[in-house]
Amino acid sequence: MDHPRDVPRASGLRRVLALALAAAGAALLVVATFVPVNGGGRSGYPVRIFDRSASRELQLFALEPIGVAAIACLIAVVALVSPKTRGVAGGMLIAFGVQTCLLFLAYFGGAAFGNPEFNSFEAGSALGLIAAVLLVLAGVDALLMRRTRPVRDAGLRRM
């Protein structure tokens, strides 16, 4: 890089890594919404975030993970095509990942440590936690590949 305005660019494969991680996290998040997060303990009534057997107002709780999945994909695409927004996009993906982790950690904790008469572990909470980790990794990758200007070499020039 001979000119101070030269900016290093991420390789093509590296540039799509954040998008791939976010897409995988979003897909797992959608799956986790429909897979039971709690087995219902000894009573045997499995609980899903989106459950058609529940009342309609409880079905609205599925908007949060589905919305996060859609927004995460959009943010990752923006990070891929607009280098100037990679820092903000990466921070947003990390924030959505942490928030999603807290949501599914509550489902996981309730199933693992709740009353065994009504609570038992199911795969949905683990899938949601994995999705959250993928969103955080997508955000970290977006932050790592953001464009930075090299430091000026204090007037020294290469011969």
C-alpha positions in Angstrom: 0.0 0.0 0.0 1.9 3.0 -1.3 -0.8 5.6 -0.8 -2.3 6.5 2.6 -5.8 6.3 1.1 -5.3 2.7 0.2 -7.7 0.6 2.2 -7.2 -3.2 2.7 -10.1 -5.2 1.4 -11.3 -8.5 2.7 -11.2 -11.5 0.4 -14.4 -12.6 -1.3 -14.8 -15.6 0.9 -14.2 -13.5 4.1 -16.8 -11.0 3.0 -19.6 -13.5 2.8 -18.7 -15.2 6.1 -20.7 -12.7 8.2 -23.7 -13.2 5.8 -23.4 -17.0 6.0 -23.2 -16.9 9.8 -26.1 -14.6 10.1 -28.2 -16.6 7.7 -27.4 -19.9 9.6 -28.3 -18.2 12.8 -31.5 -16.8 11.4 -32.5 -20.2 10.0 -31.8 -21.9 13.4 -33.8 -19.1 15.1 -36.8 -19.8 12.9 -36.5 -23.5 13.5 -36.2 -22.9 17.3 -39.5 -21.0 17.2 -41.4 -24.0 16.0 -39.5 -26.8 18.0 -40.5 -27.3 21.6 -38.4 -25.3 24.1 -39.9 -27.1 27.0 -41.1 -30.7 27.2 -43.8 -30.1 29.8 -42.3 -32.3 32.5 -44.3 -35.2 33.8 -47.5 -33.6 32.6 -46.2 -34.0 29.0 -47.5 -30.8 27.4 -44.6 -29.5 25.2 -44.3 -25.8 24.9 -43.2 -24.0 21.7 -42.7 -20.3 21.1 -45.2 -20.5 18.3 -47.9 -22.9 19.4 -51.2 -23.1 17.4 -52.9 -24.8 20.3 -52.3 -21.7 22.5 -54.5 -18.7 22.5 -53.8 -16.2 19.6 -52.3 -13.5 21.8 -49.6 -16.0 23.0 -48.7 -16.7 19.3 -47.6 -13.1 19.1 -44.5 -14.1 21.1 -43.2 -15.7 17.9 -42.8 -12.3 16.3 -39.7 -11.6 18.3 -37.4 -14.4 17.1 -38.9 -14.3 13.6 -38.3 -10.6 13.5 -34.8 -10.9 14.7 -34.1 -13.5 12.1 -35.3 -11.3 9.3 -33.5 -8.2 10.6 -30.3 -10.1 11.1 -30.3 -11.2 7.5 -31.0 -7.7 6.3 -28.2 -6.3 8.5 -25.7 -8.9 7.2 -26.5 -8.0 3.6 -26.0 -4.4 4.4 -22.6 -5.2 6.0 -21.7 -7.2 2.9 -22.5 -4.5 0.3 -21.7 -1.3 2.3 -18.2 -1.2 3.9 -19.0 2.0 5.6 -21.7 0.4 7.7 -19.8 -2.7 8.8 -19.0 -1.3 12.2 -22.6 -0.4 13.0 -24.0 -3.6 11.4 -21.5 -5.7 13.4 -22.6 -4.0 16.6 -26.2 -4.6 15.8 -25.7 -8.3 15.0 -23.8 -8.6 18.3 -26.7 -6.8 20.2 -29.4 -9.0 18.5 -27.3 -12.1 19.3 -27.0 -11.2 23.0 -30.7 -10.3 23.3 -31.6 -13.6 21.6 -29.3 -15.5 23.9 -31.1 -13.9 26.9 -34.5 -14.9 25.5 -33.6 -18.5 24.9 -31.5 -18.7 28.1 -34.8 -18.0 30.0 -36.5 -20.9 28.2 -33.5 -23.2 28.8 -33.3 -22.2 32.5 -37.0 -22.7 33.0 -36.9 -26.1 31.4 -33.7 -27.3 33.1 -34.2 -25.9 36.6 -38.0 -25.5 36.9 -40.5 -27.7 38.5 -40.1 -31.2 37.0 -43.8 -31.7 37.1 -44.2 -29.0 34.4 -40.8 -28.4 32.9 -38.3 -30.6 31.0 -35.6 -29.9 28.5 -36.3 -29.8 24.8 -34.2 -29.0 21.8 -35.8 -25.6 20.9 -34.0 -23.7 23.7 -30.6 -25.2 22.7 -31.2 -24.3 19.0 -32.1 -20.8 20.0 -28.8 -20.5 22.0 -26.8 -21.8 19.1 -28.5 -19.3 16.8 -27.6 -16.5 19.2 -24.0 -17.5 19.2 -24.0 -17.5 15.4 -25.4 -14.0 15.3 -22.7 -12.8 17.7 -20.0 -14.5 15.6 -21.5 -12.8 12.5 -21.3 -9.4 14.2 -17.7 -10.0 15.3 -16.8 -11.0 11.8 -18.4 -7.9 10.4 -16.5 -5.8 12.9 -13.2 -7.5 12.0 -13.6 -6.9 8.3 -14.6 -3.3 8.4 -12.4 -1.0 6.4 -9.7 0.9 8.1 -7.1 3.4 6.8 -3.5 2.5 7.4 -1.5 4.8 9.7 0.6 7.3 7.8 4.3 6.5 7.9 5.4 9.8 9.4 6.8 11.2 6.1 9.0 8.2 5.4 8.8 7.0 1.8 9.8 3.8 0.3 12.5 3.9 -2.3 
